[in-house]
Structure formats: C-alpha cells, structure tokens
C-alpha cells in the first residue's frame, strides 16, 4: 500500500514520506522523521491506534506547524 501511495504522489508531482507509528512512544519518532525530511503537510491515515492517539497527533502537528489532513472528524474535534 505504501508503494502505491508513493507512486501516486509522484504522479501528482509530490514526494511522499511514509512514516509509521504503532505505539504511543513512536509518535515522537515519526514526527521527528517528518521534520528531518522537511515535509510541508501531513495526511494521517486512520486506523484504530492512530484514532486513539488523535489528540497527541494533532498536538504534534500544531507544534511542528504542519498543515494536516485527516480522514475522520474526530481529529478536528480533538484540535486538528
């Protein structure tokens, strides 16, 4: 799935930087990787874990001043 997303991004003229987080402590690592890669925006693909961490994700995105897109309304309701 990641390869398909990266390929679709390239066709649209964007470089996508996939990062994963499966545990709460990996969120900081993921956002540090995004910062190192100098990303300009994020798209959080929702799953059960990420949805449960929506407040932390929105806080990190705001702290890093990253425009964010989310698939579920719970993210904006959490401050995103």
Biopython code that builds the backbone (N, CA, C, O; Angstrom):
import numpy as np
from Bio.PDB.StructureBuilder import StructureBuilder

atoms = [
    (1, "UNK", "N", (0.817, -1.188, 0.000)),
    (1, "UNK", "CA", (0.000, 0.000, 0.000)),
    (1, "UNK", "C", (0.869, 1.263, 0.000)),
    (1, "UNK", "O", (0.558, 2.224, -0.703)),
    (2, "UNK", "N", (1.957, 1.268, 0.784)),
    (2, "UNK", "CA", (2.825, 2.447, 0.809)),
    (2, "UNK", "C", (3.411, 2.739, -0.557)),
    (2, "UNK", "O", (3.481, 3.894, -0.976)),
    (3, "UNK", "N", (3.833, 1.687, -1.255)),
    (3, "UNK", "CA", (4.414, 1.893, -2.588)),
    (3, "UNK", "C", (3.408, 2.527, -3.531)),
    (3, "UNK", "O", (3.762, 3.394, -4.330)),
    (4, "UNK", "N", (2.152, 2.097, -3.442)),
    (4, "UNK", "CA", (1.116, 2.668, -4.302)),
    (4, "UNK", "C", (0.908, 4.145, -3.977)),
    (4, "UNK", "O", (0.745, 4.962, -4.883)),
    (5, "UNK", "N", (0.912, 4.489, -2.700)),
    (5, "UNK", "CA", (0.756, 5.882, -2.291)),
    (5, "UNK", "C", (1.908, 6.743, -2.762)),
    (5, "UNK", "O", (1.701, 7.851, -3.257)),
    (6, "UNK", "N", (3.113, 6.241, -2.611)),
    (6, "UNK", "CA", (4.301, 6.984, -3.054)),
    (6, "UNK", "C", (4.257, 7.181, -4.566)),
    (6, "UNK", "O", (4.553, 8.267, -5.062)),
    (7, "UNK", "N", (3.885, 6.124, -5.300)),
    (7, "UNK", "CA", (3.801, 6.226, -6.758)),
    (7, "UNK", "C", (2.725, 7.228, -7.170)),
    (7, "UNK", "O", (2.935, 8.014, -8.093)),
    (8, "UNK", "N", (1.586, 7.207, -6.501)),
    (8, "UNK", "CA", (0.513, 8.160, -6.815)),
    (8, "UNK", "C", (0.967, 9.588, -6.526)),
    (8, "UNK", "O", (0.666, 10.504, -7.292)),
    (9, "UNK", "N", (1.681, 9.779, -5.436)),
    (9, "UNK", "CA", (2.205, 11.100, -5.102)),
    (9, "UNK", "C", (3.172, 11.606, -6.155)),
    (9, "UNK", "O", (3.131, 12.775, -6.537)),
    (10, "UNK", "N", (4.034, 10.730, -6.619)),
    (10, "UNK", "CA", (4.996, 11.122, -7.646)),
    (10, "UNK", "C", (4.292, 11.537, -8.939)),
    (10, "UNK", "O", (4.707, 12.491, -9.598)),
    (11, "UNK", "N", (3.232, 10.821, -9.297)),
    (11, "UNK", "CA", (2.471, 11.190, -10.496)),
    (11, "UNK", "C", (1.842, 12.567, -10.342)),
    (11, "UNK", "O", (1.658, 13.286, -11.324)),
    (12, "UNK", "N", (1.513, 12.934, -9.104)),
    (12, "UNK", "CA", (0.909, 14.245, -8.835)),
    (12, "UNK", "C", (1.966, 15.316, -8.585)),
    (12, "UNK", "O", (1.632, 16.462, -8.286)),
    (13, "UNK", "N", (3.239, 14.946, -8.707)),
    (13, "UNK", "CA", (4.317, 15.910, -8.513)),
    (13, "UNK", "C", (4.684, 16.134, -7.058)),
    (13, "UNK", "O", (5.260, 17.165, -6.712)),
    (14, "UNK", "N", (4.355, 15.176, -6.207)),
    (14, "UNK", "CA", (4.671, 15.294, -4.776)),
    (14, "UNK", "C", (5.577, 14.146, -4.344)),
    (14, "UNK", "O", (5.474, 13.025, -4.842)),
    (15, "UNK", "N", (6.457, 14.455, -3.417)),
    (15, "UNK", "CA", (7.257, 13.412, -2.784)),
    (15, "UNK", "C", (6.591, 13.071, -1.465)),
    (15, "UNK", "O", (6.498, 13.920, -0.579)),
    (16, "UNK", "N", (6.126, 11.831, -1.325)),
    (16, "UNK", "CA", (5.500, 11.397, -0.093)),
    (16, "UNK", "C", (6.533, 10.735, 0.802)),
    (16, "UNK", "O", (7.404, 10.006, 0.326)),
    (17, "UNK", "N", (6.433, 10.990, 2.092)),
    (17, "UNK", "CA", (7.343, 10.421, 3.075)),
    (17, "UNK", "C", (6.514, 9.590, 4.049)),
    (17, "UNK", "O", (5.983, 10.127, 5.022)),
    (18, "UNK", "N", (6.397, 8.282, 3.799)),
    (18, "UNK", "CA", (5.601, 7.464, 4.718)),
    (18, "UNK", "C", (6.354, 7.233, 6.029)),
    (18, "UNK", "O", (7.545, 6.919, 6.034)),
    (19, "UNK", "N", (5.641, 7.394, 7.124)),
    (19, "UNK", "CA", (6.174, 7.060, 8.446)),
    (19, "UNK", "C", (5.123, 6.233, 9.162)),
    (19, "UNK", "O", (3.930, 6.341, 8.879)),
    (20, "UNK", "N", (5.578, 5.410, 10.088)),
    (20, "UNK", "CA", (4.665, 4.556, 10.842)),
    (20, "UNK", "C", (4.842, 4.783, 12.331)),
    (20, "UNK", "O", (5.923, 5.128, 12.806)),
    (21, "UNK", "N", (3.766, 4.584, 13.041)),
    (21, "UNK", "CA", (3.793, 4.582, 14.499)),
    (21, "UNK", "C", (2.769, 3.550, 14.944)),
    (21, "UNK", "O", (1.603, 3.606, 14.552)),
    (22, "UNK", "N", (3.208, 2.626, 15.751)),
    (22, "UNK", "CA", (2.313, 1.565, 16.238)),
    (22, "UNK", "C", (2.165, 1.574, 17.752)),
    (22, "UNK", "O", (1.350, 0.851, 18.324)),
    (23, "UNK", "N", (2.983, 2.419, 18.387)),
    (23, "UNK", "CA", (2.924, 2.578, 19.849)),
    (23, "UNK", "C", (3.001, 4.069, 20.141)),
    (23, "UNK", "O", (3.577, 4.823, 19.355)),
    (24, "UNK", "N", (2.426, 4.508, 21.266)),
    (24, "UNK", "CA", (2.430, 5.944, 21.581)),
    (24, "UNK", "C", (3.819, 6.571, 21.533)),
    (24, "UNK", "O", (3.969, 7.693, 21.048)),
    (25, "UNK", "N", (4.825, 5.875, 22.021)),
    (25, "UNK", "CA", (6.168, 6.453, 22.040)),
    (25, "UNK", "C", (6.771, 6.592, 20.641)),
    (25, "UNK", "O", (7.752, 7.315, 20.464)),
    (26, "UNK", "N", (6.208, 5.921, 19.662)),
    (26, "UNK", "CA", (6.708, 6.028, 18.293)),
    (26, "UNK", "C", (6.189, 7.280, 17.581)),
    (26, "UNK", "O", (6.702, 7.640, 16.521)),
    (27, "UNK", "N", (5.188, 7.941, 18.142)),
    (27, "UNK", "CA", (4.664, 9.159, 17.513)),
    (27, "UNK", "C", (5.716, 10.257, 17.476)),
    (27, "UNK", "O", (5.869, 10.931, 16.457)),
    (28, "UNK", "N", (6.447, 10.448, 18.578)),
    (28, "UNK", "CA", (7.507, 11.461, 18.589)),
    (28, "UNK", "C", (8.585, 11.135, 17.566)),
    (28, "UNK", "O", (9.105, 12.030, 16.898)),
    (29, "UNK", "N", (8.921, 9.854, 17.442)),
    (29, "UNK", "CA", (9.926, 9.422, 16.463)),
    (29, "UNK", "C", (9.432, 9.705, 15.047)),
    (29, "UNK", "O", (10.194, 10.174, 14.201)),
    (30, "UNK", "N", (8.159, 9.421, 14.794)),
    (30, "UNK", "CA", (7.584, 9.654, 13.467)),
    (30, "UNK", "C", (7.602, 11.143, 13.122)),
    (30, "UNK", "O", (7.963, 11.516, 12.006)),
    (31, "UNK", "N", (7.216, 11.990, 14.070)),
    (31, "UNK", "CA", (7.213, 13.427, 13.781)),
    (31, "UNK", "C", (8.631, 13.978, 13.651)),
    (31, "UNK", "O", (8.850, 14.929, 12.900)),
    (32, "UNK", "N", (9.586, 13.408, 14.358)),
    (32, "UNK", "CA", (10.982, 13.820, 14.195)),
    (32, "UNK", "C", (11.456, 13.468, 12.786)),
    (32, "UNK", "O", (12.188, 14.238, 12.165)),
    (33, "UNK", "N", (11.042, 12.308, 12.285)),
    (33, "UNK", "CA", (11.406, 11.914, 10.920)),
    (33, "UNK", "C", (10.785, 12.871, 9.906)),
    (33, "UNK", "O", (11.429, 13.242, 8.924)),
    (34, "UNK", "N", (9.543, 13.267, 10.141)),
    (34, "UNK", "CA", (8.892, 14.220, 9.239)),
    (34, "UNK", "C", (9.634, 15.553, 9.229)),
    (34, "UNK", "O", (9.799, 16.178, 8.181)),
    (35, "UNK", "N", (10.072, 15.974, 10.398)),
    (35, "UNK", "CA", (10.816, 17.241, 10.495)),
    (35, "UNK", "C", (12.150, 17.144, 9.751)),
    (35, "UNK", "O", (12.531, 18.064, 9.026)),
    (36, "UNK", "N", (12.856, 16.028, 9.936)),
    (36, "UNK", "CA", (14.138, 15.819, 9.239)),
    (36, "UNK", "C", (13.958, 15.851, 7.725)),
    (36, "UNK", "O", (14.807, 16.363, 6.996)),
    (37, "UNK", "N", (12.848, 15.302, 7.268)),
    (37, "UNK", "CA", (12.570, 15.241, 5.830)),
    (37, "UNK", "C", (11.979, 16.541, 5.296)),
    (37, "UNK", "O", (11.721, 16.669, 4.100)),
    (38, "UNK", "N", (11.765, 17.506, 6.193)),
    (38, "UNK", "CA", (11.255, 18.822, 5.809)),
    (38, "UNK", "C", (9.911, 18.734, 5.069)),
    (38, "UNK", "O", (9.697, 19.405, 4.058)),
    (39, "UNK", "N", (9.013, 17.893, 5.598)),
    (39, "UNK", "CA", (7.701, 17.764, 4.966)),
    (39, "UNK", "C", (6.918, 19.059, 5.155)),
    (39, "UNK", "O", (7.162, 19.817, 6.094)),
    (40, "UNK", "N", (5.985, 19.293, 4.261)),
    (40, "UNK", "CA", (5.212, 20.526, 4.294)),
    (40, "UNK", "C", (3.780, 20.323, 4.755)),
    (40, "UNK", "O", (3.077, 21.302, 5.006)),
    (41, "UNK", "N", (3.323, 19.077, 4.875)),
    (41, "UNK", "CA", (1.966, 18.780, 5.331)),
    (41, "UNK", "C", (1.896, 17.293, 5.676)),
    (41, "UNK", "O", (2.749, 16.504, 5.268)),
    (42, "UNK", "N", (0.861, 16.928, 6.437)),
    (42, "UNK", "CA", (0.676, 15.513, 6.744)),
    (42, "UNK", "C", (-0.743, 15.077, 6.385)),
    (42, "UNK", "O", (-1.682, 15.873, 6.383)),
    (43, "UNK", "N", (-0.858, 13.806, 6.088)),
    (43, "UNK", "CA", (-2.134, 13.132, 5.918)),
    (43, "UNK", "C", (-2.090, 11.938, 6.848)),
    (43, "UNK", "O", (-1.314, 11.006, 6.637)),
    (44, "UNK", "N", (-2.920, 11.965, 7.871)),
    (44, "UNK", "CA", (-2.964, 10.850, 8.823)),
    (44, "UNK", "C", (-3.969, 9.828, 8.323)),
    (44, "UNK", "O", (-5.170, 10.093, 8.285)),
    (45, "UNK", "N", (-3.474, 8.666, 7.941)),
    (45, "UNK", "CA", (-4.339, 7.569, 7.521)),
    (45, "UNK", "C", (-4.836, 6.890, 8.783)),
    (45, "UNK", "O", (-4.048, 6.467, 9.629)),
    (46, "UNK", "N", (-6.124, 6.793, 8.897)),
    (46, "UNK", "CA", (-6.708, 6.344, 10.162)),
    (46, "UNK", "C", (-6.722, 4.833, 10.318)),
    (46, "UNK", "O", (-7.017, 4.080, 9.389)),
    (47, "UNK", "N", (-6.399, 4.436, 11.504)),
    (47, "UNK", "CA", (-6.623, 3.072, 11.967)),
    (47, "UNK", "C", (-6.970, 3.188, 13.448)),
    (47, "UNK", "O", (-6.988, 4.293, 13.989)),
    (48, "UNK", "N", (-7.239, 2.101, 14.090)),
    (48, "UNK", "CA", (-7.664, 2.139, 15.490)),
    (48, "UNK", "C", (-6.648, 2.799, 16.406)),
    (48, "UNK", "O", (-7.014, 3.603, 17.264)),
    (49, "UNK", "N", (-5.371, 2.466, 16.230)),
    (49, "UNK", "CA", (-4.347, 3.048, 17.089)),
    (49, "UNK", "C", (-4.245, 4.552, 16.872)),
    (49, "UNK", "O", (-4.270, 5.319, 17.834)),
    (50, "UNK", "N", (-4.131, 4.980, 15.624)),
    (50, "UNK", "CA", (-3.968, 6.408, 15.357)),
    (50, "UNK", "C", (-5.188, 7.195, 15.821)),
    (50, "UNK", "O", (-5.052, 8.303, 16.340)),
    (51, "UNK", "N", (-6.355, 6.638, 15.641)),
    (51, "UNK", "CA", (-7.558, 7.318, 16.120)),
    (51, "UNK", "C", (-7.516, 7.478, 17.640)),
    (51, "UNK", "O", (-7.931, 8.509, 18.170)),
    (52, "UNK", "N", (-7.021, 6.469, 18.333)),
    (52, "UNK", "CA", (-6.926, 6.559, 19.802)),
    (52, "UNK", "C", (-5.890, 7.595, 20.236)),
    (52, "UNK", "O", (-5.928, 8.067, 21.372)),
    (53, "UNK", "N", (-4.975, 7.948, 19.351)),
    (53, "UNK", "CA", (-3.911, 8.911, 19.644)),
    (53, "UNK", "C", (-4.150, 10.266, 18.972)),
    (53, "UNK", "O", (-3.217, 11.056, 18.828)),
    (54, "UNK", "N", (-5.385, 10.538, 18.562)),
    (54, "UNK", "CA", (-5.680, 11.735, 17.768)),
    (54, "UNK", "C", (-5.311, 13.032, 18.465)),
    (54, "UNK", "O", (-4.854, 13.970, 17.811)),
    (55, "UNK", "N", (-5.497, 13.108, 19.779)),
    (55, "UNK", "CA", (-5.115, 14.350, 20.464)),
    (55, "UNK", "C", (-3.616, 14.567, 20.389)),
    (55, "UNK", "O", (-3.166, 15.681, 20.122)),
    (56, "UNK", "N", (-2.849, 13.536, 20.617)),
    (56, "UNK", "CA", (-1.381, 13.655, 20.555)),
    (56, "UNK", "C", (-0.935, 13.997, 19.138)),
    (56, "UNK", "O", (-0.053, 14.836, 18.952)),
    (57, "UNK", "N", (-1.531, 13.361, 18.149)),
    (57, "UNK", "CA", (-1.162, 13.618, 16.764)),
    (57, "UNK", "C", (-1.459, 15.066, 16.393)),
    (57, "UNK", "O", (-0.632, 15.731, 15.768)),
    (58, "UNK", "N", (-2.634, 15.555, 16.774)),
    (58, "UNK", "CA", (-2.967, 16.946, 16.449)),
    (58, "UNK", "C", (-2.056, 17.906, 17.200)),
    (58, "UNK", "O", (-1.677, 18.941, 16.653)),
    (59, "UNK", "N", (-1.695, 17.589, 18.437)),
    (59, "UNK", "CA", (-0.761, 18.441, 19.193)),
    (59, "UNK", "C", (0.598, 18.494, 18.515)),
    (59, "UNK", "O", (1.187, 19.566, 18.381)),
    (60, "UNK", "N", (1.094, 17.345, 18.088)),
    (60, "UNK", "CA", (2.400, 17.304, 17.422)),
    (60, "UNK", "C", (2.365, 18.068, 16.102)),
    (60, "UNK", "O", (3.309, 18.791, 15.780)),
    (61, "UNK", "N", (1.294, 17.916, 15.341)),
    (61, "UNK", "CA", (1.175, 18.631, 14.071)),
    (61, "UNK", "C", (1.133, 20.141, 14.307)),
    (61, "UNK", "O", (1.760, 20.902, 13.571)),
    (62, "UNK", "N", (0.405, 20.568, 15.317)),
    (62, "UNK", "CA", (0.349, 22.002, 15.633)),
    (62, "UNK", "C", (1.706, 22.515, 16.101)),
    (62, "UNK", "O", (2.141, 23.594, 15.698)),
    (63, "UNK", "N", (2.369, 21.744, 16.948)),
    (63, "UNK", "CA", (3.687, 22.148, 17.445)),
    (63, "UNK", "C", (4.680, 22.322, 16.311)),
    (63, "UNK", "O", (5.484, 23.255, 16.311)),
    (64, "UNK", "N", (4.618, 21.417, 15.343)),
    (64, "UNK", "CA", (5.541, 21.461, 14.210)),
    (64, "UNK", "C", (5.029, 22.354, 13.081)),
    (64, "UNK", "O", (5.681, 22.492, 12.046)),
    (65, "UNK", "N", (3.873, 22.951, 13.285)),
    (65, "UNK", "CA", (3.261, 23.861, 12.306)),
    (65, "UNK", "C", (3.076, 23.188, 10.949)),
    (65, "UNK", "O", (3.377, 23.761, 9.902)),
    (66, "UNK", "N", (2.568, 21.949, 10.999)),
    (66, "UNK", "CA", (2.331, 21.180, 9.789)),
    (66, "UNK", "C", (0.850, 21.208, 9.422)),
    (66, "UNK", "O", (0.020, 20.727, 10.195)),
    (67, "UNK", "N", (0.505, 21.754, 8.272)),
    (67, "UNK", "CA", (-0.884, 21.620, 7.822)),
    (67, "UNK", "C", (-1.235, 20.136, 7.783)),
    (67, "UNK", "O", (-0.416, 19.305, 7.392)),
    (68, "UNK", "N", (-2.453, 19.815, 8.191)),
    (68, "UNK", "CA", (-2.820, 18.409, 8.366)),
    (68, "UNK", "C", (-4.157, 18.092, 7.713)),
    (68, "UNK", "O", (-5.071, 18.916, 7.696)),
    (69, "UNK", "N", (-4.248, 16.884, 7.178)),
    (69, "UNK", "CA", (-5.491, 16.362, 6.621)),
    (69, "UNK", "C", (-5.797, 15.060, 7.342)),
    (69, "UNK", "O", (-4.909, 14.249, 7.606)),
    (70, "UNK", "N", (-7.069, 14.880, 7.651)),
    (70, "UNK", "CA", (-7.487, 13.695, 8.390)),
    (70, "UNK", "C", (-8.703, 13.081, 7.717)),
    (70, "UNK", "O", (-9.476, 13.774, 7.056)),
    (71, "UNK", "N", (-8.865, 11.785, 7.888)),
    (71, "UNK", "CA", (-9.980, 11.079, 7.269)),
    (71, "UNK", "C", (-11.232, 11.080, 8.137)),
    (71, "UNK", "O", (-12.315, 10.754, 7.652)),
    (72, "UNK", "N", (-11.104, 11.436, 9.397)),
    (72, "UNK", "CA", (-12.248, 11.355, 10.293)),
    (72, "UNK", "C", (-12.437, 12.652, 11.045)),
    (72, "UNK", "O", (-11.463, 13.339, 11.351)),
    (73, "UNK", "N", (-13.663, 12.994, 11.344)),
    (73, "UNK", "CA", (-13.980, 14.254, 12.011)),
    (73, "UNK", "C", (-13.473, 14.311, 13.444)),
    (73, "UNK", "O", (-13.367, 15.400, 14.009)),
    (74, "UNK", "N", (-13.162, 13.184, 14.038)),
    (74, "UNK", "CA", (-12.674, 13.175, 15.405)),
    (74, "UNK", "C", (-11.338, 13.925, 15.557)),
    (74, "UNK", "O", (-11.039, 14.454, 16.628)),
    (75, "UNK", "N", (-10.562, 13.965, 14.508)),
    (75, "UNK", "CA", (-9.285, 14.687, 14.565)),
    (75, "UNK", "C", (-9.480, 16.197, 14.717)),
    (75, "UNK", "O", (-8.902, 16.792, 15.627)),
    (76, "UNK", "N", (-10.272, 16.830, 13.860)),
    (76, "UNK", "CA", (-10.521, 18.256, 14.062)),
    (76, "UNK", "C", (-11.210, 18.538, 15.400)),
    (76, "UNK", "O", (-10.961, 19.564, 16.034)),
    (77, "UNK", "N", (-12.064, 17.630, 15.812)),
    (77, "UNK", "CA", (-12.720, 17.803, 17.111)),
    (77, "UNK", "C", (-11.695, 17.746, 18.246)),
    (77, "UNK", "O", (-11.915, 18.314, 19.315)),
    (78, "UNK", "N", (-10.572, 17.055, 18.007)),
    (78, "UNK", "CA", (-9.510, 16.950, 19.013)),
    (78, "UNK", "C", (-8.504, 18.091, 18.899)),
    (78, "UNK", "O", (-7.506, 18.117, 19.618)),
    (79, "UNK", "N", (-8.767, 19.035, 17.994)),
    (79, "UNK", "CA", (-7.885, 20.187, 17.872)),
    (79, "UNK", "C", (-7.103, 20.270, 16.580)),
    (79, "UNK", "O", (-6.354, 21.226, 16.378)),
    (80, "UNK", "N", (-7.255, 19.302, 15.707)),
    (80, "UNK", "CA", (-6.510, 19.285, 14.445)),
    (80, "UNK", "C", (-7.126, 20.149, 13.394)),
    (80, "UNK", "O", (-6.607, 20.232, 12.281)),
]
sb = StructureBuilder()
sb.init_structure("model")
sb.init_model(0)
sb.init_chain("A")
sb.init_seg("    ")
for serial, (resi, resn, name, xyz) in enumerate(atoms, 1):
    if name == "N":
        sb.init_residue(resn, " ", resi, " ")
    sb.init_atom(name, np.array(xyz, "f"), 0.0, 1.0, " ", f" {name:<3s}", serial, name[0])
structure = sb.get_structure()
